[in-house]
Amino acid sequence: MAMTLAREAGLEAWQAGRLSDDAFAHNLSRIWAGLPADASNQSYYEGVAGNRATADWTQVTTALESARAWS
């Protein structure tokens, strides 16, 4: 299920280099409320039903950079 959601966020375009890490991270934040939407470190859904980002933007983009190296 997570892979299906990642594909909907642009996984293939990101892997092919047609989508930046920042854009892909933002797309993922629209799916997983615990991810920040941008460098403000706030969730796309900040404050909605208690949602908040539980990771920071640097963590997310660094993880994406590392994942890209493995793909």
PDB file of N, CA, C, O and CB in Angstrom:
ATOM      1  N   MET A   1       0.815  -1.176   0.000  1.00  0.00           N
ATOM      2  CA  MET A   1       0.000   0.000   0.000  1.00  0.00           C
ATOM      3  C   MET A   1       0.871   1.256   0.000  1.00  0.00           C
ATOM      4  O   MET A   1       0.560   2.228  -0.688  1.00  0.00           O
ATOM      5  CB  MET A   1      -0.934  -0.011   1.194  1.00  0.00           C
ATOM      6  N   ALA A   2       1.949   1.238   0.762  1.00  0.00           N
ATOM      7  CA  ALA A   2       2.826   2.406   0.802  1.00  0.00           C
ATOM      8  C   ALA A   2       3.429   2.681  -0.570  1.00  0.00           C
ATOM      9  O   ALA A   2       3.560   3.840  -0.966  1.00  0.00           O
ATOM     10  CB  ALA A   2       3.938   2.205   1.836  1.00  0.00           C
ATOM     11  N   MET A   3       3.796   1.637  -1.294  1.00  0.00           N
ATOM     12  CA  MET A   3       4.366   1.832  -2.627  1.00  0.00           C
ATOM     13  C   MET A   3       3.331   2.429  -3.574  1.00  0.00           C
ATOM     14  O   MET A   3       3.669   3.277  -4.400  1.00  0.00           O
ATOM     15  CB  MET A   3       4.893   0.502  -3.188  1.00  0.00           C
ATOM     16  N   THR A   4       2.104   2.008  -3.469  1.00  0.00           N
ATOM     17  CA  THR A   4       1.046   2.575  -4.306  1.00  0.00           C
ATOM     18  C   THR A   4       0.899   4.064  -4.017  1.00  0.00           C
ATOM     19  O   THR A   4       0.781   4.868  -4.942  1.00  0.00           O
ATOM     20  CB  THR A   4      -0.296   1.843  -4.068  1.00  0.00           C
ATOM     21  N   LEU A   5       0.906   4.429  -2.753  1.00  0.00           N
ATOM     22  CA  LEU A   5       0.795   5.836  -2.385  1.00  0.00           C
ATOM     23  C   LEU A   5       2.021   6.624  -2.852  1.00  0.00           C
ATOM     24  O   LEU A   5       1.888   7.755  -3.321  1.00  0.00           O
ATOM     25  CB  LEU A   5       0.622   5.975  -0.867  1.00  0.00           C
ATOM     26  N   ALA A   6       3.207   6.038  -2.729  1.00  0.00           N
ATOM     27  CA  ALA A   6       4.426   6.717  -3.199  1.00  0.00           C
ATOM     28  C   ALA A   6       4.366   6.916  -4.715  1.00  0.00           C
ATOM     29  O   ALA A   6       4.778   7.960  -5.221  1.00  0.00           O
ATOM     30  CB  ALA A   6       5.696   5.902  -2.813  1.00  0.00           C
ATOM     31  N   ARG A   7       3.860   5.930  -5.429  1.00  0.00           N
ATOM     32  CA  ARG A   7       3.715   6.090  -6.886  1.00  0.00           C
ATOM     33  C   ARG A   7       2.765   7.239  -7.205  1.00  0.00           C
ATOM     34  O   ARG A   7       3.014   8.025  -8.120  1.00  0.00           O
ATOM     35  CB  ARG A   7       3.201   4.779  -7.533  1.00  0.00           C
ATOM     36  N   GLU A   8       1.684   7.331  -6.451  1.00  0.00           N
ATOM     37  CA  GLU A   8       0.731   8.422  -6.666  1.00  0.00           C
ATOM     38  C   GLU A   8       1.365   9.784  -6.385  1.00  0.00           C
ATOM     39  O   GLU A   8       0.941  10.796  -6.944  1.00  0.00           O
ATOM     40  CB  GLU A   8      -0.502   8.229  -5.780  1.00  0.00           C
ATOM     41  N   ALA A   9       2.374   9.809  -5.526  1.00  0.00           N
ATOM     42  CA  ALA A   9       3.077  11.054  -5.199  1.00  0.00           C
ATOM     43  C   ALA A   9       4.160  11.390  -6.214  1.00  0.00           C
ATOM     44  O   ALA A   9       4.775  12.453  -6.136  1.00  0.00           O
ATOM     45  CB  ALA A   9       3.692  10.958  -3.816  1.00  0.00           C
ATOM     46  N   GLY A  10       4.400  10.485  -7.173  1.00  0.00           N
ATOM     47  CA  GLY A  10       5.380  10.764  -8.214  1.00  0.00           C
ATOM     48  C   GLY A  10       6.671   9.975  -8.115  1.00  0.00           C
ATOM     49  O   GLY A  10       7.705  10.423  -8.612  1.00  0.00           O
ATOM     50  N   LEU A  11       6.634   8.829  -7.495  1.00  0.00           N
ATOM     51  CA  LEU A  11       7.830   8.014  -7.296  1.00  0.00           C
ATOM     52  C   LEU A  11       8.619   7.784  -8.579  1.00  0.00           C
ATOM     53  O   LEU A  11       9.833   7.988  -8.601  1.00  0.00           O
ATOM     54  CB  LEU A  11       7.446   6.689  -6.704  1.00  0.00           C
ATOM     55  N   GLU A  12       7.950   7.365  -9.642  1.00  0.00           N
ATOM     56  CA  GLU A  12       8.665   7.064 -10.887  1.00  0.00           C
ATOM     57  C   GLU A  12       9.327   8.311 -11.472  1.00  0.00           C
ATOM     58  O   GLU A  12      10.464   8.253 -11.942  1.00  0.00           O
ATOM     59  CB  GLU A  12       7.706   6.456 -11.912  1.00  0.00           C
ATOM     60  N   ALA A  13       8.616   9.433 -11.444  1.00  0.00           N
ATOM     61  CA  ALA A  13       9.196  10.688 -11.949  1.00  0.00           C
ATOM     62  C   ALA A  13      10.392  11.101 -11.100  1.00  0.00           C
ATOM     63  O   ALA A  13      11.396  11.578 -11.629  1.00  0.00           O
ATOM     64  CB  ALA A  13       8.136  11.815 -11.960  1.00  0.00           C
ATOM     65  N   TRP A  14      10.288  10.921  -9.795  1.00  0.00           N
ATOM     66  CA  TRP A  14      11.396  11.260  -8.902  1.00  0.00           C
ATOM     67  C   TRP A  14      12.599  10.352  -9.182  1.00  0.00           C
ATOM     68  O   TRP A  14      13.731  10.829  -9.271  1.00  0.00           O
ATOM     69  CB  TRP A  14      10.957  11.136  -7.421  1.00  0.00           C
ATOM     70  N   GLN A  15      12.356   9.054  -9.318  1.00  0.00           N
ATOM     71  CA  GLN A  15      13.450   8.117  -9.598  1.00  0.00           C
ATOM     72  C   GLN A  15      14.130   8.432 -10.929  1.00  0.00           C
ATOM     73  O   GLN A  15      15.338   8.243 -11.071  1.00  0.00           O
ATOM     74  CB  GLN A  15      12.927   6.677  -9.609  1.00  0.00           C
ATOM     75  N   ALA A  16      13.363   8.907 -11.894  1.00  0.00           N
ATOM     76  CA  ALA A  16      13.904   9.218 -13.218  1.00  0.00           C
ATOM     77  C   ALA A  16      14.556  10.603 -13.262  1.00  0.00           C
ATOM     78  O   ALA A  16      15.130  10.987 -14.280  1.00  0.00           O
ATOM     79  CB  ALA A  16      12.798   9.135 -14.264  1.00  0.00           C
ATOM     80  N   GLY A  17      14.468  11.346 -12.166  1.00  0.00           N
ATOM     81  CA  GLY A  17      15.075  12.674 -12.125  1.00  0.00           C
ATOM     82  C   GLY A  17      14.205  13.779 -12.699  1.00  0.00           C
ATOM     83  O   GLY A  17      14.673  14.902 -12.887  1.00  0.00           O
ATOM     84  N   ARG A  18      12.944  13.473 -12.977  1.00  0.00           N
ATOM     85  CA  ARG A  18      12.031  14.477 -13.519  1.00  0.00           C
ATOM     86  C   ARG A  18      11.286  15.244 -12.426  1.00  0.00           C
ATOM     87  O   ARG A  18      10.570  16.205 -12.708  1.00  0.00           O
ATOM     88  CB  ARG A  18      11.033  13.817 -14.445  1.00  0.00           C
ATOM     89  N   LEU A  19      11.461  14.811 -11.181  1.00  0.00           N
ATOM     90  CA  LEU A  19      10.813  15.447 -10.038  1.00  0.00           C
ATOM     91  C   LEU A  19      11.889  15.632  -8.972  1.00  0.00           C
ATOM     92  O   LEU A  19      12.582  14.682  -8.609  1.00  0.00           O
ATOM     93  CB  LEU A  19       9.592  14.588  -9.496  1.00  0.00           C
ATOM     94  N   SER A  20      12.023  16.845  -8.480  1.00  0.00           N
ATOM     95  CA  SER A  20      13.062  17.133  -7.488  1.00  0.00           C
ATOM     96  C   SER A  20      12.747  16.467  -6.147  1.00  0.00           C
ATOM     97  O   SER A  20      11.615  16.061  -5.884  1.00  0.00           O
ATOM     98  CB  SER A  20      13.213  18.651  -7.300  1.00  0.00           C
ATOM     99  N   ASP A  21      13.774  16.368  -5.313  1.00  0.00           N
ATOM    100  CA  ASP A  21      13.570  15.839  -3.963  1.00  0.00           C
ATOM    101  C   ASP A  21      12.550  16.691  -3.208  1.00  0.00           C
ATOM    102  O   ASP A  21      11.672  16.161  -2.527  1.00  0.00           O
ATOM    103  CB  ASP A  21      14.909  15.791  -3.188  1.00  0.00           C
ATOM    104  N   ASP A  22      12.670  18.009  -3.332  1.00  0.00           N
ATOM    105  CA  ASP A  22      11.741  18.911  -2.632  1.00  0.00           C
ATOM    106  C   ASP A  22      10.300  18.704  -3.086  1.00  0.00           C
ATOM    107  O   ASP A  22       9.390  18.643  -2.259  1.00  0.00           O
ATOM    108  CB  ASP A  22      12.147  20.368  -2.857  1.00  0.00           C
ATOM    109  N   ALA A  23      10.091  18.599  -4.383  1.00  0.00           N
ATOM    110  CA  ALA A  23       8.734  18.415  -4.905  1.00  0.00           C
ATOM    111  C   ALA A  23       8.171  17.065  -4.490  1.00  0.00           C
ATOM    112  O   ALA A  23       7.000  16.967  -4.122  1.00  0.00           O
ATOM    113  CB  ALA A  23       8.723  18.542  -6.433  1.00  0.00           C
ATOM    114  N   PHE A  24       8.994  16.020  -4.546  1.00  0.00           N
ATOM    115  CA  PHE A  24       8.533  14.697  -4.143  1.00  0.00           C
ATOM    116  C   PHE A  24       8.222  14.683  -2.650  1.00  0.00           C
ATOM    117  O   PHE A  24       7.209  14.120  -2.236  1.00  0.00           O
ATOM    118  CB  PHE A  24       9.587  13.625  -4.486  1.00  0.00           C
ATOM    119  N   ALA A  25       9.081  15.296  -1.839  1.00  0.00           N
ATOM    120  CA  ALA A  25       8.833  15.362  -0.399  1.00  0.00           C
ATOM    121  C   ALA A  25       7.518  16.087  -0.115  1.00  0.00           C
ATOM    122  O   ALA A  25       6.741  15.662   0.740  1.00  0.00           O
ATOM    123  CB  ALA A  25      10.001  16.069   0.320  1.00  0.00           C
ATOM    124  N   HIS A  26       7.275  17.180  -0.832  1.00  0.00           N
ATOM    125  CA  HIS A  26       6.007  17.907  -0.647  1.00  0.00           C
ATOM    126  C   HIS A  26       4.822  17.013  -1.013  1.00  0.00           C
ATOM    127  O   HIS A  26       3.827  16.970  -0.289  1.00  0.00           O
ATOM    128  CB  HIS A  26       5.985  19.200  -1.506  1.00  0.00           C
ATOM    129  N   ASN A  27       4.929  16.304  -2.131  1.00  0.00           N
ATOM    130  CA  ASN A  27       3.852  15.400  -2.537  1.00  0.00           C
ATOM    131  C   ASN A  27       3.609  14.328  -1.480  1.00  0.00           C
ATOM    132  O   ASN A  27       2.463  13.998  -1.174  1.00  0.00           O
ATOM    133  CB  ASN A  27       4.182  14.746  -3.883  1.00  0.00           C
ATOM    134  N   LEU A  28       4.686  13.788  -0.927  1.00  0.00           N
ATOM    135  CA  LEU A  28       4.547  12.764   0.116  1.00  0.00           C
ATOM    136  C   LEU A  28       3.863  13.338   1.356  1.00  0.00           C
ATOM    137  O   LEU A  28       3.108  12.641   2.033  1.00  0.00           O
ATOM    138  CB  LEU A  28       5.927  12.188   0.494  1.00  0.00           C
ATOM    139  N   SER A  29       4.129  14.606   1.650  1.00  0.00           N
ATOM    140  CA  SER A  29       3.519  15.230   2.834  1.00  0.00           C
ATOM    141  C   SER A  29       2.007  15.343   2.702  1.00  0.00           C
ATOM    142  O   SER A  29       1.295  15.428   3.703  1.00  0.00           O
ATOM    143  CB  SER A  29       4.115  16.614   3.069  1.00  0.00           C
ATOM    144  N   ARG A  30       1.526  15.343   1.483  1.00  0.00           N
ATOM    145  CA  ARG A  30       0.074  15.411   1.272  1.00  0.00           C
ATOM    146  C   ARG A  30      -0.575  14.055   1.535  1.00  0.00           C
ATOM    147  O   ARG A  30      -1.793  13.962   1.694  1.00  0.00           O
ATOM    148  CB  ARG A  30      -0.243  15.879  -0.163  1.00  0.00           C
ATOM    149  N   ILE A  31       0.251  13.001   1.580  1.00  0.00           N
ATOM    150  CA  ILE A  31      -0.239  11.651   1.863  1.00  0.00           C
ATOM    151  C   ILE A  31      -0.033  11.298   3.331  1.00  0.00           C
ATOM    152  O   ILE A  31      -0.941  10.791   3.989  1.00  0.00           O
ATOM    153  CB  ILE A  31       0.466  10.622   0.968  1.00  0.00           C
ATOM    154  N   TRP A  32       1.167  11.570   3.838  1.00  0.00           N
ATOM    155  CA  TRP A  32       1.510  11.232   5.222  1.00  0.00           C
ATOM    156  C   TRP A  32       1.633  12.511   6.036  1.00  0.00           C
ATOM    157  O   TRP A  32       2.572  13.286   5.852  1.00  0.00           O
ATOM    158  CB  TRP A  32       2.830  10.412   5.287  1.00  0.00           C
ATOM    159  N   ALA A  33       0.682  12.728   6.936  1.00  0.00           N
ATOM    160  CA  ALA A  33       0.619  13.955   7.721  1.00  0.00           C
ATOM    161  C   ALA A  33       1.821  14.142   8.632  1.00  0.00           C
ATOM    162  O   ALA A  33       2.079  15.264   9.069  1.00  0.00           O
ATOM    163  CB  ALA A  33      -0.633  13.968   8.540  1.00  0.00           C
ATOM    164  N   GLY A  34       2.557  13.098   8.931  1.00  0.00           N
ATOM    165  CA  GLY A  34       3.725  13.203   9.793  1.00  0.00           C
ATOM    166  C   GLY A  34       4.949  13.781   9.106  1.00  0.00           C
ATOM    167  O   GLY A  34       5.961  14.042   9.757  1.00  0.00           O
ATOM    168  N   LEU A  35       4.867  13.986   7.789  1.00  0.00           N
ATOM    169  CA  LEU A  35       5.982  14.571   7.051  1.00  0.00           C
ATOM    170  C   LEU A  35       5.752  16.064   6.871  1.00  0.00           C
ATOM    171  O   LEU A  35       4.617  16.500   6.680  1.00  0.00           O
ATOM    172  CB  LEU A  35       6.158  13.880   5.680  1.00  0.00           C
ATOM    173  N   PRO A  36       6.827  16.852   6.930  1.00  0.00           N
ATOM    174  CA  PRO A  36       6.667  18.294   6.726  1.00  0.00           C
ATOM    175  C   PRO A  36       6.412  18.604   5.255  1.00  0.00           C
ATOM    176  O   PRO A  36       6.891  17.896   4.370  1.00  0.00           O
ATOM    177  CB  PRO A  36       7.914  19.053   7.220  1.00  0.00           C
ATOM    178  N   ALA A  37       5.662  19.654   5.008  1.00  0.00           N
ATOM    179  CA  ALA A  37       5.336  20.054   3.637  1.00  0.00           C
ATOM    180  C   ALA A  37       6.465  20.834   2.979  1.00  0.00           C
ATOM    181  O   ALA A  37       6.573  20.880   1.753  1.00  0.00           O
ATOM    182  CB  ALA A  37       4.069  20.885   3.626  1.00  0.00           C
ATOM    183  N   ASP A  38       7.311  21.452   3.814  1.00  0.00           N
ATOM    184  CA  ASP A  38       8.406  22.284   3.297  1.00  0.00           C
ATOM    185  C   ASP A  38       9.358  22.597   4.447  1.00  0.00           C
ATOM    186  O   ASP A  38       9.256  22.015   5.527  1.00  0.00           O
ATOM    187  CB  ASP A  38       7.860  23.609   2.643  1.00  0.00           C
ATOM    188  N   ALA A  39      10.274  23.511   4.205  1.00  0.00           N
ATOM    189  CA  ALA A  39      11.296  23.839   5.197  1.00  0.00           C
ATOM    190  C   ALA A  39      10.741  24.505   6.454  1.00  0.00           C
ATOM    191  O   ALA A  39      11.481  24.702   7.418  1.00  0.00           O
ATOM    192  CB  ALA A  39      12.322  24.736   4.579  1.00  0.00           C
ATOM    193  N   SER A  40       9.477  24.849   6.463  1.00  0.00           N
ATOM    194  CA  SER A  40       8.854  25.387   7.686  1.00  0.00           C
ATOM    195  C   SER A  40       8.705  24.304   8.750  1.00  0.00           C
ATOM    196  O   SER A  40       8.464  24.600   9.921  1.00  0.00           O
ATOM    197  CB  SER A  40       7.476  25.998   7.366  1.00  0.00           C
ATOM    198  N   ASN A  41       8.850  23.053   8.334  1.00  0.00           N
ATOM    199  CA  ASN A  41       8.717  21.878   9.201  1.00  0.00           C
ATOM    200  C   ASN A  41       7.302  21.673   9.710  1.00  0.00           C
ATOM    201  O   ASN A  41       7.094  20.975  10.702  1.00  0.00           O
ATOM    202  CB  ASN A  41       9.651  21.996  10.373  1.00  0.00           C
ATOM    203  N   GLN A  42       6.335  22.270   9.045  1.00  0.00           N
ATOM    204  CA  GLN A  42       4.942  22.044   9.415  1.00  0.00           C
ATOM    205  C   GLN A  42       4.314  21.044   8.461  1.00  0.00           C
ATOM    206  O   GLN A  42       4.607  21.035   7.265  1.00  0.00           O
ATOM    207  CB  GLN A  42       4.148  23.367   9.413  1.00  0.00           C
ATOM    208  N   SER A  43       3.459  20.212   9.000  1.00  0.00           N
ATOM    209  CA  SER A  43       2.723  19.242   8.206  1.00  0.00           C
ATOM    210  C   SER A  43       1.808  19.962   7.217  1.00  0.00           C
ATOM    211  O   SER A  43       1.341  21.069   7.486  1.00  0.00           O
ATOM    212  CB  SER A  43       1.908  18.302   9.117  1.00  0.00           C
ATOM    213  N   TYR A  44       1.559  19.337   6.092  1.00  0.00           N
ATOM    214  CA  TYR A  44       0.573  19.853   5.146  1.00  0.00           C
ATOM    215  C   TYR A  44      -0.779  19.981   5.858  1.00  0.00           C
ATOM    216  O   TYR A  44      -1.588  20.852   5.539  1.00  0.00           O
ATOM    217  CB  TYR A  44       0.458  18.923   3.890  1.00  0.00           C
ATOM    218  N   TYR A  45      -1.000  19.093   6.827  1.00  0.00           N
ATOM    219  CA  TYR A  45      -2.257  19.047   7.577  1.00  0.00           C
ATOM    220  C   TYR A  45      -2.085  19.576   9.003  1.00  0.00           C
ATOM    221  O   TYR A  45      -2.821  19.173   9.904  1.00  0.00           O
ATOM    222  CB  TYR A  45      -2.795  17.615   7.615  1.00  0.00           C
ATOM    223  N   GLU A  46      -1.129  20.466   9.212  1.00  0.00           N
ATOM    224  CA  GLU A  46      -0.823  21.005  10.541  1.00  0.00           C
ATOM    225  C   GLU A  46      -2.091  21.476  11.246  1.00  0.00           C
ATOM    226  O   GLU A  46      -2.836  22.305  10.724  1.00  0.00           O
ATOM    227  CB  GLU A  46       0.179  22.164  10.432  1.00  0.00           C
ATOM    228  N   GLY A  47      -2.324  20.931  12.443  1.00  0.00           N
ATOM    229  CA  GLY A  47      -3.452  21.348  13.263  1.00  0.00           C
ATOM    230  C   GLY A  47      -4.785  20.710  12.930  1.00  0.00           C
ATOM    231  O   GLY A  47      -5.749  20.883  13.677  1.00  0.00           O
ATOM    232  N   VAL A  48      -4.868  19.985  11.842  1.00  0.00           N
ATOM    233  CA  VAL A  48      -6.121  19.317  11.483  1.00  0.00           C
ATOM    234  C   VAL A  48      -6.164  17.993  12.241  1.00  0.00           C
ATOM    235  O   VAL A  48      -5.316  17.125  12.038  1.00  0.00           O
ATOM    236  CB  VAL A  48      -6.238  19.091   9.918  1.00  0.00           C
ATOM    237  N   ALA A  49      -7.142  17.849  13.099  1.00  0.00           N
ATOM    238  CA  ALA A  49      -7.310  16.631  13.898  1.00  0.00           C
ATOM    239  C   ALA A  49      -6.032  16.276  14.654  1.00  0.00           C
ATOM    240  O   ALA A  49      -5.716  15.101  14.838  1.00  0.00           O
ATOM    241  CB  ALA A  49      -7.726  15.462  13.001  1.00  0.00           C
ATOM    242  N   GLY A  50      -5.303  17.299  15.089  1.00  0.00           N
ATOM    243  CA  GLY A  50      -4.094  17.080  15.867  1.00  0.00           C
ATOM    244  C   GLY A  50      -2.862  16.702  15.060  1.00  0.00           C
ATOM    245  O   GLY A  50      -1.834  16.353  15.640  1.00  0.00           O
ATOM    246  N   ASN A  51      -2.943  16.762  13.741  1.00  0.00           N
ATOM    247  CA  ASN A  51      -1.789  16.394  12.917  1.00  0.00           C
ATOM    248  C   ASN A  51      -0.659  17.388  13.070  1.00  0.00           C
ATOM    249  O   ASN A  51      -0.873  18.585  13.264  1.00  0.00           O
ATOM    250  CB  ASN A  51      -2.190  16.294  11.455  1.00  0.00           C
ATOM    251  N   ARG A  52       0.564  16.854  12.977  1.00  0.00           N
ATOM    252  CA  ARG A  52       1.767  17.668  12.992  1.00  0.00           C
ATOM    253  C   ARG A  52       2.892  16.842  12.391  1.00  0.00           C
ATOM    254  O   ARG A  52       2.845  15.612  12.403  1.00  0.00           O
ATOM    255  CB  ARG A  52       2.120  18.145  14.438  1.00  0.00           C
ATOM    256  N   ALA A  53       3.887  17.513  11.874  1.00  0.00           N
ATOM    257  CA  ALA A  53       5.052  16.817  11.328  1.00  0.00           C
ATOM    258  C   ALA A  53       5.865  16.230  12.474  1.00  0.00           C
ATOM    259  O   ALA A  53       6.086  16.889  13.490  1.00  0.00           O
ATOM    260  CB  ALA A  53       5.925  17.776  10.467  1.00  0.00           C
ATOM    261  N   THR A  54       6.307  14.996  12.307  1.00  0.00           N
ATOM    262  CA  THR A  54       7.118  14.338  13.328  1.00  0.00           C
ATOM    263  C   THR A  54       8.560  14.152  12.851  1.00  0.00           C
ATOM    264  O   THR A  54       9.389  13.592  13.568  1.00  0.00           O
ATOM    265  CB  THR A  54       6.506  12.982  13.702  1.00  0.00           C
ATOM    266  N   ALA A  55       8.845  14.613  11.666  1.00  0.00           N
ATOM    267  CA  ALA A  55      10.208  14.628  11.116  1.00  0.00           C
ATOM    268  C   ALA A  55      10.447  16.049  10.632  1.00  0.00           C
ATOM    269  O   ALA A  55       9.498  16.808  10.431  1.00  0.00           O
ATOM    270  CB  ALA A  55      10.401  13.561   9.937  1.00  0.00           C
ATOM    271  N   ASP A  56      11.705  16.411  10.445  1.00  0.00           N
ATOM    272  CA  ASP A  56      11.933  17.738   9.894  1.00  0.00           C
ATOM    273  C   ASP A  56      12.348  17.637   8.425  1.00  0.00           C
ATOM    274  O   ASP A  56      12.736  16.575   7.939  1.00  0.00           O
ATOM    275  CB  ASP A  56      13.006  18.485  10.710  1.00  0.00           C
ATOM    276  N   TRP A  57      12.255  18.767   7.741  1.00  0.00           N
ATOM    277  CA  TRP A  57      12.483  18.834   6.297  1.00  0.00           C
ATOM    278  C   TRP A  57      13.854  18.293   5.915  1.00  0.00           C
ATOM    279  O   TRP A  57      13.990  17.576   4.924  1.00  0.00           O
ATOM    280  CB  TRP A  57      12.340  20.266   5.810  1.00  0.00           C
ATOM    281  N   THR A  58      14.865  18.638   6.700  1.00  0.00           N
ATOM    282  CA  THR A  58      16.218  18.169   6.402  1.00  0.00           C
ATOM    283  C   THR A  58      16.308  16.651   6.497  1.00  0.00           C
ATOM    284  O   THR A  58      16.964  16.018   5.669  1.00  0.00           O
ATOM    285  CB  THR A  58      17.228  18.814   7.354  1.00  0.00           C
ATOM    286  N   GLN A  59      15.663  16.066   7.484  1.00  0.00           N
ATOM    287  CA  GLN A  59      15.653  14.611   7.606  1.00  0.00           C
ATOM    288  C   GLN A  59      15.021  13.971   6.372  1.00  0.00           C
ATOM    289  O   GLN A  59      15.544  12.995   5.834  1.00  0.00           O
ATOM    290  CB  GLN A  59      14.897  14.183   8.875  1.00  0.00           C
ATOM    291  N   VAL A  60      13.914  14.516   5.938  1.00  0.00           N
ATOM    292  CA  VAL A  60      13.191  13.948   4.799  1.00  0.00           C
ATOM    293  C   VAL A  60      14.011  14.081   3.520  1.00  0.00           C
ATOM    294  O   VAL A  60      14.172  13.104   2.789  1.00  0.00           O
ATOM    295  CB  VAL A  60      11.823  14.636   4.628  1.00  0.00           C
ATOM    296  N   THR A  61      14.524  15.262   3.243  1.00  0.00           N
ATOM    297  CA  THR A  61      15.264  15.446   1.995  1.00  0.00           C
ATOM    298  C   THR A  61      16.586  14.680   2.007  1.00  0.00           C
ATOM    299  O   THR A  61      17.025  14.197   0.963  1.00  0.00           O
ATOM    300  CB  THR A  61      15.525  16.930   1.753  1.00  0.00           C
ATOM    301  N   THR A  62      17.219  14.564   3.164  1.00  0.00           N
ATOM    302  CA  THR A  62      18.445  13.767   3.262  1.00  0.00           C
ATOM    303  C   THR A  62      18.142  12.293   3.013  1.00  0.00           C
ATOM    304  O   THR A  62      18.907  11.604   2.338  1.00  0.00           O
ATOM    305  CB  THR A  62      19.105  13.951   4.646  1.00  0.00           C
ATOM    306  N   ALA A  63      17.034  11.816   3.555  1.00  0.00           N
ATOM    307  CA  ALA A  63      16.637  10.426   3.321  1.00  0.00           C
ATOM    308  C   ALA A  63      16.337  10.188   1.843  1.00  0.00           C
ATOM    309  O   ALA A  63      16.680   9.135   1.305  1.00  0.00           O
ATOM    310  CB  ALA A  63      15.408  10.065   4.175  1.00  0.00           C
ATOM    311  N   LEU A  64      15.702  11.154   1.183  1.00  0.00           N
ATOM    312  CA  LEU A  64      15.418  11.009  -0.242  1.00  0.00           C
ATOM    313  C   LEU A  64      16.705  10.999  -1.061  1.00  0.00           C
ATOM    314  O   LEU A  64      16.833  10.217  -2.003  1.00  0.00           O
ATOM    315  CB  LEU A  64      14.499  12.136  -0.719  1.00  0.00           C
ATOM    316  N   GLU A  65      17.651  11.853  -0.712  1.00  0.00           N
ATOM    317  CA  GLU A  65      18.944  11.858  -1.406  1.00  0.00           C
ATOM    318  C   GLU A  65      19.621  10.499  -1.272  1.00  0.00           C
ATOM    319  O   GLU A  65      20.157   9.975  -2.248  1.00  0.00           O
ATOM    320  CB  GLU A  65      19.862  12.972  -0.846  1.00  0.00           C
ATOM    321  N   SER A  66      19.600   9.922  -0.064  1.00  0.00           N
ATOM    322  CA  SER A  66      20.199   8.601   0.148  1.00  0.00           C
ATOM    323  C   SER A  66      19.453   7.525  -0.627  1.00  0.00           C
ATOM    324  O   SER A  66      20.070   6.642  -1.223  1.00  0.00           O
ATOM    325  CB  SER A  66      20.212   8.254   1.637  1.00  0.00           C
ATOM    326  N   ALA A  67      18.139   7.599  -0.620  1.00  0.00           N
ATOM    327  CA  ALA A  67      17.339   6.602  -1.351  1.00  0.00           C
ATOM    328  C   ALA A  67      17.592   6.684  -2.838  1.00  0.00           C
ATOM    329  O   ALA A  67      17.631   5.656  -3.513  1.00  0.00           O
ATOM    330  CB  ALA A  67      15.850   6.792  -1.070  1.00  0.00           C
ATOM    331  N   ARG A  68      17.764   7.884  -3.364  1.00  0.00           N
ATOM    332  CA  ARG A  68      18.018   8.048  -4.792  1.00  0.00           C
ATOM    333  C   ARG A  68      19.335   7.353  -5.164  1.00  0.00           C
ATOM    334  O   ARG A  68      19.442   6.764  -6.240  1.00  0.00           O
ATOM    335  CB  ARG A  68      18.063   9.557  -5.173  1.00  0.00           C
ATOM    336  N   ALA A  69      20.310   7.420  -4.300  1.00  0.00           N
ATOM    337  CA  ALA A  69      21.602   6.785  -4.544  1.00  0.00           C
ATOM    338  C   ALA A  69      21.453   5.270  -4.642  1.00  0.00           C
ATOM    339  O   ALA A  69      22.239   4.614  -5.324  1.00  0.00           O
ATOM    340  CB  ALA A  69      22.596   7.149  -3.435  1.00  0.00           C
ATOM    341  N   TRP A  70      20.465   4.720  -3.976  1.00  0.00           N
ATOM    342  CA  TRP A  70      20.238   3.265  -4.004  1.00  0.00           C
ATOM    343  C   TRP A  70      19.338   2.840  -5.159  1.00  0.00           C
ATOM    344  O   TRP A  70      19.276   1.655  -5.486  1.00  0.00           O
ATOM    345  CB  TRP A  70      19.622   2.806  -2.688  1.00  0.00           C
ATOM    346  N   SER A  71      18.643   3.785  -5.779  1.00  0.00           N
ATOM    347  CA  SER A  71      17.696   3.379  -6.852  1.00  0.00           C
ATOM    348  C   SER A  71      18.350   3.348  -8.206  1.00  0.00           C
ATOM    349  O   SER A  71      17.697   3.030  -9.200  1.00  0.00           O
ATOM    350  CB  SER A  71      16.502   4.320  -6.901  1.00  0.00           C
TER     351      SER A  71
END
